[in-house]
Amino acid sequence: MTEKEKFIQTIADLESGKVRVAEKVGDEWKVNAWVKEVILSGFRLGSLADMSQGQFPFFDKDTFPTRSFTAENGVRIVPGGSSVRRGAYLAPSVIMMPPAYVNVGAYVDEGTMIDSHALVGSCAQVGKHVHLSAASQLGGVLEPVGALPVIIEDNVFIGGNCGIYEGTVVKENAVIGTGVIINASTAIYDAVNGGYIRANENGQIVVPAGAVVVAGSRPVSKGPGAEQGIHLYCPVIVKYRDEKTSGSITLEDMLR
């Protein structure tokens, strides 16, 4: 099999869900670095092509056109400017509101809502029945190939205008409040159990299962900033998900 043939086959397997950039093994997520390597090879193998549509000019490598769907795919892509790049998987019953974007290598499982102006970055892995609210972003982690992408597990709710970056793992049933930003250098304070959650030995922040996270701040502890009462941004776990929380974020099945 030539390099180009391997690329074409791998992209097809990504789009069918047969192959994934990262998979959960036991309780841990493991990256399939070889899949990232094949995706990256596509940029080298491709040639710049005119992909313009109507009055909108687009130019990209011919190895990465946008995906086309049919009603048989079972994916609802509401009209209005959304795009899914080649090599991304959307399960049946996924909903995309316009405009939204899903990049190469991403995996979006069944029953998930991608709201308007939301981004599912390259290689991000999104579980079942996730709600990615309007203007939220899941950062892309294509390089380095060994780096774990952003992981959003099942039944997570991500509020509007959030940013989840740099291989952050959000465990199942967590709720990320409006405007929360989480990356590898952002410690999360657990106000329920006390103490900070910081990046692990692999440089990843892991949001615990069922955690309800809101935007907060913490005071600078020393130096001129402390003297001036300066605070730094800090996400805060204010509670763990209960029936009241679940009721407030549940989407009516009939709307799907």
C-alpha positions in Angstrom: 0.0 0.0 0.0 1.4 3.4 -1.0 1.4 6.3 1.4 -1.4 8.0 -0.5 -3.5 4.8 -0.4 -2.9 4.5 3.3 -4.0 8.1 3.8 -7.2 7.5 1.8 -8.0 4.3 3.7 -7.4 5.8 7.1 -9.5 8.9 6.3 -12.3 6.6 5.2 -12.0 4.6 8.4 -12.1 7.8 10.5 -15.2 9.0 8.8 -16.9 5.6 9.4 -15.9 5.6 13.1 -13.8 2.4 12.5 -10.6 4.2 13.5 -10.2 6.9 16.2 -7.4 9.2 17.1 -7.9 8.3 20.8 -9.6 5.5 22.6 -10.5 4.8 26.2 -8.7 1.8 27.5 -10.1 0.9 31.0 -10.2 4.3 32.8 -7.5 5.9 30.7 -7.5 7.6 27.3 -4.8 6.5 24.9 -3.8 8.4 21.7 -3.2 6.4 18.5 -0.2 8.4 17.3 -0.1 6.6 14.0 -3.5 8.0 13.0 -2.3 11.6 13.6 0.8 10.8 11.5 -1.3 9.7 8.6 -3.5 12.8 8.9 -0.4 15.0 8.9 0.9 13.2 5.8 -2.2 14.4 3.9 -1.1 18.0 4.1 2.2 17.0 2.4 0.6 14.7 -0.1 -2.1 17.2 -1.2 -2.0 20.1 -3.6 -3.6 23.5 -3.2 -7.0 23.5 -4.9 -9.8 26.0 -5.5 -12.7 25.0 -3.3 -14.7 28.2 -3.8 -18.5 28.1 -3.4 -20.5 30.8 -5.0 -19.3 34.2 -3.9 -17.1 32.7 -1.1 -13.5 31.9 -2.1 -11.8 28.9 -0.4 -8.4 27.4 -1.1 -7.1 24.3 0.7 -5.2 21.1 0.1 -7.2 18.8 -2.2 -6.7 16.0 0.3 -9.0 17.8 2.8 -12.3 18.8 1.2 -15.4 19.2 3.3 -17.5 16.1 3.9 -20.8 15.5 2.1 -23.7 13.9 4.0 -27.0 12.4 2.9 -30.2 11.9 4.9 -29.2 8.2 5.2 -26.3 9.3 7.5 -28.9 10.4 10.1 -27.0 13.6 10.9 -28.9 16.8 11.1 -26.9 19.7 9.7 -29.2 22.7 9.7 -28.7 25.1 6.8 -26.6 28.2 7.4 -22.9 27.8 6.8 -21.6 24.8 8.8 -18.7 22.6 7.6 -17.4 19.2 8.5 -13.9 18.6 7.2 -12.8 15.3 5.7 -11.7 12.7 8.2 -14.2 13.6 10.9 -16.9 11.3 12.3 -20.4 12.4 13.2 -22.7 9.6 14.5 -26.3 9.3 13.5 -28.5 11.7 15.6 -25.8 14.3 15.9 -27.2 17.9 15.4 -25.2 20.8 14.0 -26.7 24.3 14.2 -25.3 27.0 11.9 -22.6 28.1 11.6 -20.4 25.4 13.2 -17.2 23.6 12.3 -15.8 20.1 12.9 -12.2 19.6 12.0 -10.3 16.6 10.7 -9.8 13.6 13.1 -12.7 14.7 15.4 -15.1 12.1 16.7 -18.6 13.2 17.7 -20.9 10.4 19.2 -24.6 10.0 19.0 -27.1 12.4 20.4 -24.7 15.3 20.7 -25.7 18.9 19.9 -23.1 21.2 18.3 -24.7 24.6 18.7 -24.1 27.7 16.5 -20.7 29.2 16.2 -19.2 26.2 18.0 -15.9 24.5 17.1 -14.9 20.9 17.4 -11.2 21.2 16.8 -8.9 18.7 15.1 -8.9 15.2 16.7 -11.2 16.2 19.6 -13.2 13.3 20.9 -16.8 14.0 22.0 -19.0 11.4 23.7 -22.7 10.6 23.6 -25.4 13.2 24.5 -23.0 16.1 24.9 -24.3 19.6 24.5 -21.7 22.0 23.1 -23.4 25.4 23.5 -23.2 28.4 21.2 -19.7 29.9 20.6 -17.9 27.2 22.6 -14.6 25.9 21.4 -12.9 22.5 21.7 -9.3 23.1 20.8 -7.5 21.1 18.2 -4.5 19.0 19.1 -3.0 17.5 16.0 0.7 18.1 16.9 2.7 16.7 18.6 1.4 13.3 17.4 1.7 11.8 20.9 -0.3 14.5 22.6 -3.8 13.5 23.8 -6.5 15.6 22.1 -9.4 17.3 24.0 -11.7 14.6 25.4 -15.3 15.3 26.3 -16.9 12.2 27.8 -20.6 11.2 27.7 -23.4 13.4 29.0 -21.3 16.5 29.5 -22.9 19.9 29.2 -20.6 22.8 28.0 -22.1 26.2 28.4 -21.9 29.1 25.9 -18.6 30.8 25.1 -16.5 28.2 26.8 -13.0 27.2 25.7 -11.6 23.7 26.4 -8.0 23.4 25.2 -4.6 21.5 25.3 -5.7 18.0 25.8 -8.1 18.7 28.7 -10.2 15.7 29.7 -13.8 16.4 30.9 -15.1 13.3 32.5 -18.7 12.0 32.1 -21.7 14.0 33.5 -19.6 17.2 34.2 -21.2 20.6 33.7 -19.0 23.5 32.4 -20.6 26.8 33.1 -20.9 29.7 30.7 -17.6 31.4 29.8 -15.3 28.9 31.5 -11.8 28.5 30.0 -9.7 25.4 30.8 -6.2 24.6 29.5 -3.2 22.8 30.8 -1.9 25.9 32.8 -5.3 26.7 34.4 -5.6 25.1 37.9 -9.2 24.3 38.9 -10.2 24.9 42.5 -12.4 22.2 44.0 -14.6 24.1 46.5 -16.3 20.9 47.6 -13.3 18.9 48.5 -10.7 21.6 48.9 -7.5 21.9 46.9 -6.5 22.6 43.4 -6.6 20.3 40.4 -3.6 20.8 38.3 -2.1 19.3 35.1 -1.0 15.7 35.6 2.4 14.2 34.6 1.2 14.1 31.0 0.4 17.8 31.0 -3.4 17.2 31.0 -6.1 18.8 33.2 -8.8 16.2 34.2 -12.2 17.6 35.2 -13.8 15.0 37.6 -17.0 13.2 36.7 -20.1 15.1 37.6 -18.2 18.3 38.5 -20.1 21.6 38.1 -17.5 24.2 37.1 -18.0 27.9 37.0 -15.7 30.9 36.3 -14.1 32.3 39.4 -10.9 33.9 40.6 -8.1 33.6 43.1 -6.0 36.3 44.7 -2.4 36.8 43.8 -0.5 35.6 46.9 2.6 37.7 46.9 4.4 40.7 45.3 2.9 44.0 44.0 -0.2 42.1 42.7 -1.1 40.9 46.1 -0.6 44.4 47.6 -3.0 45.8 44.9 -5.6 43.1 45.5 -5.2 41.6 42.0 -7.0 38.4 41.3 -6.3 35.7 38.6 -8.8 33.8 36.6 -9.6 30.4 38.2 -12.3 27.9 37.3 -14.1 26.6 40.4 -16.0 23.4 41.1 -18.9 24.6 43.1 -20.8 21.3 43.4 -21.2 17.9 41.9 -24.1 17.1 39.7 -27.4 16.2 41.3 -31.0 15.8 40.1 -31.6 19.5 40.3 -28.6 20.2 38.1 -29.5 17.5 35.6 -33.0 18.8 35.4 -31.9 22.3 34.5 -29.8 21.2 31.5 -31.7 18.3 30.1 -32.9 18.8 26.5 -36.3 17.6 25.6 -36.1 14.5 23.4 -39.0 15.7 21.3 -36.8 18.7 20.2 -34.3 16.3 18.6 
